[in-house]
Amino acid sequence: MATPDRKSMKKCIRDLTSNNVKLLVRSCEGTYEEEQLTQEGIKVEELIFPDGQLPEQQVIDRWLDIVDDFFDGPSTEGLAAQNQN
């Protein structure tokens, strides 16, 4: 998912909620208020690393933990990843 801005945030939230996304993992700086997502029951976790570079090992390890937790959790919940583009 590309980084939304304030104008496109409503559509983004609509898309996320229609897919029952409960966790958005962001790998870039935010361009919107997270409160808009949390009000819809979507948690935001930041795993930020420089665009075009490999993430540090701790970021990779945390991402793998998130994915493991996701597949061990309720099958009806969605997970989304957001990058720079």
ZADO-1210 file (C-alpha; in nm, 4 decimals, padded with zeros to 6 digits):
<atoms>
<atom x="00.0000" y="00.0000" z="00.0000" code="MET" pos="1"/>
<atom x="00.1388" y="00.3410" z="-00.0934" code="ALA" pos="2"/>
<atom x="00.1571" y="00.6178" z="00.1629" code="THR" pos="3"/>
<atom x="-00.1769" y="00.7992" z="00.1820" code="PRO" pos="4"/>
<atom x="-00.2021" y="01.1698" z="00.2410" code="ASP" pos="5"/>
<atom x="-00.4747" y="01.3661" z="00.4148" code="ARG" pos="6"/>
<atom x="-00.6842" y="01.3788" z="00.0968" code="LYS" pos="7"/>
<atom x="-00.6719" y="01.0063" z="00.0250" code="SER" pos="8"/>
<atom x="-00.6982" y="00.8886" z="00.3861" code="MET" pos="9"/>
<atom x="-01.0765" y="00.8334" z="00.3830" code="LYS" pos="10"/>
<atom x="-01.0483" y="00.5982" z="00.0861" code="LYS" pos="11"/>
<atom x="-00.7528" y="00.4240" z="00.2459" code="CYS" pos="12"/>
<atom x="-00.9483" y="00.3661" z="00.5684" code="ILE" pos="13"/>
<atom x="-01.2469" y="00.2400" z="00.3699" code="ARG" pos="14"/>
<atom x="-01.0219" y="-00.0083" z="00.1855" code="ASP" pos="15"/>
<atom x="-00.8541" y="-00.1248" z="00.5054" code="LEU" pos="16"/>
<atom x="-01.1774" y="-00.1721" z="00.6992" code="THR" pos="17"/>
<atom x="-01.3461" y="-00.3517" z="00.4085" code="SER" pos="18"/>
<atom x="-01.0610" y="-00.6048" z="00.4255" code="ASN" pos="19"/>
<atom x="-01.0854" y="-00.6229" z="00.8059" code="ASN" pos="20"/>
<atom x="-00.7295" y="-00.4949" z="00.8528" code="VAL" pos="21"/>
<atom x="-00.6485" y="-00.4597" z="01.2221" code="LYS" pos="22"/>
<atom x="-00.2761" y="-00.3863" z="01.1916" code="LEU" pos="23"/>
<atom x="-00.0935" y="-00.1568" z="00.9518" code="LEU" pos="24"/>
<atom x="00.2851" y="-00.1885" z="00.9503" code="VAL" pos="25"/>
<atom x="00.4479" y="00.1276" z="00.8227" code="ARG" pos="26"/>
<atom x="00.8045" y="00.1242" z="00.6874" code="SER" pos="27"/>
<atom x="00.8200" y="00.4960" z="00.6062" code="CYS" pos="28"/>
<atom x="00.7495" y="00.8286" z="00.7732" code="GLU" pos="29"/>
<atom x="00.3804" y="00.8948" z="00.8220" code="GLY" pos="30"/>
<atom x="00.2005" y="01.1583" z="00.6185" code="THR" pos="31"/>
<atom x="-00.1245" y="01.1479" z="00.8158" code="TYR" pos="32"/>
<atom x="-00.2598" y="01.1388" z="01.1683" code="GLU" pos="33"/>
<atom x="-00.2607" y="00.7848" z="01.3084" code="GLU" pos="34"/>
<atom x="-00.5655" y="00.8722" z="01.5165" code="GLU" pos="35"/>
<atom x="-00.7806" y="00.8379" z="01.2045" code="GLN" pos="36"/>
<atom x="-00.6809" y="00.4724" z="01.1861" code="LEU" pos="37"/>
<atom x="-00.6982" y="00.3946" z="01.5567" code="THR" pos="38"/>
<atom x="-01.0517" y="00.5346" z="01.5686" code="GLN" pos="39"/>
<atom x="-01.1415" y="00.2635" z="01.3169" code="GLU" pos="40"/>
<atom x="-00.9755" y="-00.0094" z="01.5258" code="GLY" pos="41"/>
<atom x="-00.6576" y="-00.0256" z="01.3163" code="ILE" pos="42"/>
<atom x="-00.3303" y="-00.0334" z="01.5079" code="LYS" pos="43"/>
<atom x="-00.0240" y="00.1242" z="01.3439" code="VAL" pos="44"/>
<atom x="00.3223" y="-00.0163" z="01.4026" code="GLU" pos="45"/>
<atom x="00.6285" y="00.1594" z="01.2647" code="GLU" pos="46"/>
<atom x="00.9229" y="-00.0361" z="01.1292" code="LEU" pos="47"/>
<atom x="01.0914" y="00.2536" z="00.9570" code="ILE" pos="48"/>
<atom x="01.4074" y="00.2161" z="00.7527" code="PHE" pos="49"/>
<atom x="01.5590" y="00.4272" z="00.4724" code="PRO" pos="50"/>
<atom x="01.3932" y="00.3884" z="00.1330" code="ASP" pos="51"/>
<atom x="01.6023" y="00.1788" z="-00.1046" code="GLY" pos="52"/>
<atom x="01.8091" y="00.0215" z="00.1726" code="GLN" pos="53"/>
<atom x="01.7896" y="-00.3074" z="00.3555" code="LEU" pos="54"/>
<atom x="01.6334" y="-00.2873" z="00.7007" code="PRO" pos="55"/>
<atom x="01.8411" y="-00.3552" z="01.0088" code="GLU" pos="56"/>
<atom x="01.8203" y="-00.7029" z="01.1568" code="GLN" pos="57"/>
<atom x="01.6006" y="-00.5853" z="01.4462" code="GLN" pos="58"/>
<atom x="01.3448" y="-00.4522" z="01.1944" code="VAL" pos="59"/>
<atom x="01.3494" y="-00.7828" z="01.0058" code="ILE" pos="60"/>
<atom x="01.3109" y="-00.9775" z="01.3303" code="ASP" pos="61"/>
<atom x="01.0168" y="-00.7618" z="01.4422" code="ARG" pos="62"/>
<atom x="00.8488" y="-00.8010" z="01.1000" code="TRP" pos="63"/>
<atom x="00.8834" y="-01.1792" z="01.1235" code="LEU" pos="64"/>
<atom x="00.7330" y="-01.1700" z="01.4748" code="ASP" pos="65"/>
<atom x="00.4392" y="-00.9674" z="01.3441" code="ILE" pos="66"/>
<atom x="00.3804" y="-01.2108" z="01.0576" code="VAL" pos="67"/>
<atom x="00.4033" y="-01.5113" z="01.2921" code="ASP" pos="68"/>
<atom x="00.1530" y="-01.3497" z="01.5316" code="ASP" pos="69"/>
<atom x="-00.0764" y="-01.2684" z="01.2401" code="PHE" pos="70"/>
<atom x="-00.0881" y="-01.6263" z="01.1146" code="PHE" pos="71"/>
<atom x="-00.1336" y="-01.7575" z="01.4687" code="ASP" pos="72"/>
<atom x="-00.4231" y="-01.5153" z="01.5345" code="GLY" pos="73"/>
<atom x="-00.7845" y="-01.4958" z="01.4200" code="PRO" pos="74"/>
<atom x="-00.8109" y="-01.5835" z="01.0512" code="SER" pos="75"/>
<atom x="-01.0675" y="-01.3097" z="00.9886" code="THR" pos="76"/>
<atom x="-00.8279" y="-01.0215" z="01.0587" code="GLU" pos="77"/>
<atom x="-00.6193" y="-00.8542" z="00.7908" code="GLY" pos="78"/>
<atom x="-00.2633" y="-00.7220" z="00.7960" code="LEU" pos="79"/>
<atom x="-00.1376" y="-00.4402" z="00.5727" code="ALA" pos="80"/>
<atom x="00.2122" y="-00.3133" z="00.5007" code="ALA" pos="81"/>
<atom x="00.2759" y="00.0433" z="00.3872" code="GLN" pos="82"/>
<atom x="00.5848" y="00.1666" z="00.2103" code="ASN" pos="83"/>
<atom x="00.7057" y="00.4926" z="00.0585" code="GLN" pos="84"/>
<atom x="00.5504" y="00.4639" z="-00.2884" code="ASN" pos="85"/>
</atoms>
